[in-house]
């Protein structure tokens, strides 16, 4: 049996420890790196929109003029999530 090291998806360090389970039963981890932007994370996500980098990719698609349905289909997330992100992005750009 081979054990693969768990890496923090934000700072890419292997200095992590187990931190219980989420409400959906997925294993949570705690990043022990003090410079990391996030402290807890999970390796398996129930919804694709929670995965690291998906929201940034959706914002890139929105900024480039890709449609809501096409963005949702490409990233494997709900079109309602893309619409919500689009509204947040437009508010941020207008202020």
LUMMARDREN-372466 format. One record per atom (N, C-alpha, C, O, CB): residue in three letters; x negated, y, z negated. Coordinates in steps of 0.001 Angstrom, whole numbers, plus 500000, padded with zeros to 6 digits. Glycine has a CB too. Layout:
BEGIN
alaXYZ
...
This chain:
BEGIN
unk499157498827500000
unk500000500000500000
unk499108501242500000
unk498192501353499185
unk500961499995498780
unk499373502159500901
unk498584503367501029
unk499399504539500500
unk500553504725500887
unk498155503602502501
unk498801505323499622
unk499471506497499081
unk498966507736499812
unk497762507986499864
unk499233506619497550
unk499890508507500373
unk499512509728501074
unk499549510889500083
unk500468510967499268
unk500457509998502290
unk498566511793500137
unk498574512940499220
unk499704513902499577
unk500034514084500749
unk497216513676499257
unk500285514507498559
unk501348515487498756
unk500697516860498859
unk499960517272497962
unk502403515440497591
unk500969517568499952
unk500424518897500168
unk501524519934500053
unk502646519710500508
unk499739518990501533
unk501206521063499449
unk502147522175499378
unk502325522731500793
unk501328523031501450
unk501646523290498384
unk503565522878501286
unk503760523373502648
unk503442524859502801
unk503388525355503927
unk505178523120503077
unk503233525574501713
unk503002527014501779
unk501520527363501707
unk501048528195502481
unk503746527709500658
unk500774526738500785
unk499347527060500648
unk498450525895501059
unk497227526035501043
unk499038527460499212
unk499024524752501424
unk498297523574501921
unk497316522967500922
unk496352522320501330
unk497552523942503161
unk497539523160499630
unk496688522544498616
unk497319521231498159
unk498528521032498273
unk496475523503497409
unk496476520343497642
unk496991519077497115
unk497092519093495594
unk497257518045494970
unk496102517922497559
unk496993520265495003
unk497081520432493557
unk498560520579493165
unk499010521668492807
unk496247521674493084
unk499303519473493239
unk500739519483492948
unk501074518396491937
unk500324517435491765
unk501564519287494241
unk502202518564491279
unk502684517545490355
unk504198517424490509
unk504854518337491011
unk502296517891488882
unk504742516301490078
unk506175516073490185
unk506926517006489242
unk506450517307488148
unk506516514606489876
unk508114517467489675
unk508906518398488869
unk510375518013488936
unk511212518857489257
unk508706519857489349
unk510704516792488649
unk512094516374488569
unk512730516144489926
unk512048515920490926
unk512881517389487822
unk514054516204489937
unk514817515950491161
unk515806517076491397
unk516246517739490458
unk515553514597491081
unk516147517283492649
unk517132518303493007
unk518532517753492747
unk518684516595492357
unk516973518739494498
unk519546518577492963
unk520919518132492728
unk521332517040493705
unk522224516248493402
unk521878519308492833
unk520695516985494880
unk521009515933495849
unk520166514675495639
unk520281513715496401
unk520805516453497260
unk519314514679494599
unk518537513494494267
unk517168513437494910
unk516475512429494769
unk519292512296494649
unk516754514472495607
unk515451514502496264
unk514354514871495263
unk514584515673494359
unk515463515500497439
unk513182514295495421
unk512050514583494542
unk511570516015494752
unk511379516445495889
unk510899513588494793
unk511372516762493648
unk510836518118493700
unk509388518088493226
unk509003517217492446
unk511688519095492833
unk508582519049493701
unk507179519140493329
unk506866520561492884
unk507513521516493313
unk506266518720494502
unk505866520688492021
unk505402521968491512
unk503992522198492026
unk503114521357491838
unk505447522014489955
unk503769523344492681
unk502435523703493149
unk501691524364491993
unk502170525346491426
unk502501524652494398
unk500530523832491644
unk499753524344490517
unk498759525423490935
unk497994525907490100
unk499015523209489842
unk498754525807492198
unk497887526871492689
unk498490528214492272
unk499649528486492585
unk497710526787494246
unk497730529055491573
unk498261530330491071
unk498466531344492179
unk499233532291492004
unk497331530909490025
unk497804531175493316
unk497933532125494432
unk499038531749495412
unk499256532462496391
unk496622532225495177
unk499729530659495173
unk500783530201496083
unk501993531119496003
unk502355531591494926
unk501192528754495758
unk502621531369497159
unk503778532267497193
unk505020531620496598
unk505882532328496077
unk504063532700498621
unk505137530307496659
unk506274529594496096
unk505746528577495097
unk504634528074495255
unk507123528903497210
unk506520528274494085
unk506044527346493057
unk506587525937493245
unk505836524970493124
unk506427527853491687
unk507879525801493540
unk508455524472493691
unk508847524247495143
unk509160525189495872
unk509674524292492764
unk508824522986495549
unk509203522629496910
unk509600521173496942
unk509319520418496012
unk508057522906497904
unk510248520788498007
unk510610519405498247
unk510067518968499588
unk509898519795500485
unk512129519213498188
unk509793517693499743
unk509283517195501021
unk510415516834501965
unk510297517027503175
unk508387515985500800
unk511489516322501438
unk512643515939502246
unk513773516923501981
unk514134517170500830
unk513092514479501934
unk514326517479503043
unk515416518435502908
unk516681517845503502
unk516643517179504536
unk515066519775503590
unk517786518091502851
unk519058517583503332
unk519504518367504564
unk520078517797505492
unk520124517660502226
unk519243519664504571
unk519636520527505682
unk518375521114506331
unk517429521488505638
unk520593521666505193
unk518373521188507654
unk517201521693508373
unk516924523161508092
unk515772523585508188
unk517384521494509854
unk517933523951507751
unk517736525383507529
unk516870525661506307
unk516326526759506186
unk519076526074507374
unk516727524701505399
unk515917524903504203
unk514444524609504436
unk513612524946503595
unk516431524041503085
unk514109523994505547
unk512715523638505808
unk511875524896505997
unk512351525886506553
unk512609522730507050
unk510626524858505535
unk509753526026505701
unk509530526349507173
unk509250525463507980
unk508407525788505011
unk509655527614507508
unk509388528074508863
unk510583528128509789
unk510499528733510858
unk508386527218509460
unk511705527508509410
unk512859527479510295
unk513510528860510388
unk513905529281511475
unk513876526441509809
unk513627529563509274
unk514239530886509298
unk513394531870510093
unk513932532716510808
unk514445531400507879
unk512070531766509971
unk511192532638510741
unk511323532354512234
unk511325533279513047
unk509736532463510293
unk511434531067512596
unk511609530701513993
unk512947531212514521
unk513036531664515662
unk511512529181514164
unk513986531139513690
unk515300531644514104
unk515243533154514327
unk515835533661515280
unk516375531300513046
unk514542533867513464
unk514396535321513634
unk513639535644514912
unk513963536616515594
unk513672535938512425
unk512632534840515247
unk511907535038516506
unk512832534863517706
unk512794535656518646
unk510727534058516606
unk513664533822517669
unk514608533590518761
unk515604534744518876
unk515936535177519980
unk515357532263518550
unk516072535235517742
unk517034536343517741
unk516391537594518334
unk517003538290519144
unk517545536628516303
unk515159537875517928
unk514454539057518422
unk514178538965519921
unk514124539988520603
unk513144539241517665
unk514002537750520439
unk513734537564521866
unk514999537474522705
unk514923537324523924
unk512916536324522071
unk516161537566522068
unk517420537598522805
unk518034536255523102
unk518956536169523914
unk517220538298524060
unk517559535214522479
unk518173533902522670
unk519540533894522001
unk519707534478520930
unk517269532769522098
unk520502533249522606
unk521855533214522074
unk521957532432520773
unk521073531648520426
unk522785532624523090
unk523053532662520066
unk523271532022518778
unk523365530508518910
unk522734529771518153
unk524531532564518133
unk524153530051519874
unk524321528598520045
unk523033527929520494
unk522696526838520034
unk525427528308521055
unk522315528590521397
unk521057528011521879
unk520034527917520754
unk519331526914520629
unk520490528845523037
unk519952528961519938
unk519023528949518803
unk519381527838517830
unk518507527115517352
unk519030530306518080
unk520667527706517538
unk521118526657516617
unk520801525273517166
unk520376524388516423
unk522623526784516355
unk521005525087518453
unk520747523792519075
unk519249523477519081
unk518860522340518815
unk521300523767520509
unk518407524467519380
unk516959524256519420
unk516378523906518055
unk515505523045517949
unk516275525490519956
unk516865524576517010
unk516311524391515665
unk517029523339514844
unk516547522955513779
unk516344525681514928
unk518172522865515319
unk518918521840514597
unk519621522368513363
unk519754521654512369
unk518002520733514205
unk520082523635513419
unk520797524239512296
unk522163524700512769
unk522458524654513964
unk519996525424511691
unk522990525139511848
unk524341525570512169
unk524327526933512858
unk523479527777512567
unk525199525624510902
unk525280527139513781
unk525378528449514437
unk525800529525513451
unk525498530702513649
unk526369528393515604
unk526488529137512403
unk526864530096511370
unk525638530579510597
unk525584531738510184
unk527881529473510411
unk524662529705510401
unk523416530096509746
unk522662531094510608
unk522102532063510096
unk522538528865509460
unk522645530860511914
unk521970531778512836
unk522671533133512829
unk522010534171512846
unk521940531193514270
unk523992533129512805
unk524749534380512765
unk524448535146511482
unk524254536361511518
unk526258534104512880
unk524409534448510353
unk524101535100509082
unk522700535706509094
unk522500536827508626
unk524230534102507929
unk521735534965509628
unk520371535483509727
unk520306536686510664
unk519563537635510415
unk519418534385510214
unk521080536641511731
unk521117537761512681
unk521658539023512022
unk521132540114512239
unk521973537400513904
unk522696538878511226
unk523264540032510522
unk522279540601509508
unk522133541818509397
unk524568539640509819
unk521601539721508768
unk520601540185507799
unk519452540898508493
unk518953541912508006
unk520064539010506978
unk519036540357509640
unk517940540955510383
unk518319542332510931
unk517508543258510911
unk517519540037511520
unk519543542459511415
unk519969543759511959
unk520099544801510852
unk519805545975511077
unk521312543618512707
unk520533544393509662
unk520590545324508539
unk519198545780508136
unk518983546952507828
unk521295544680507348
unk518250544842508142
unk516874545159507754
unk516231546104508768
unk515466546991508389
unk516039543870507625
unk516538545919510058
unk515957546768511092
unk516584548153511131
unk515931549108511550
unk516103546110512438
unk517842548284510700
unk518534549568510721
unk518177550444509536
unk518393551655509587
unk520017549351510753
unk517639549871508471
unk517292550684507302
unk515869551128507323
unk515425551820506407
unk517551549932506043
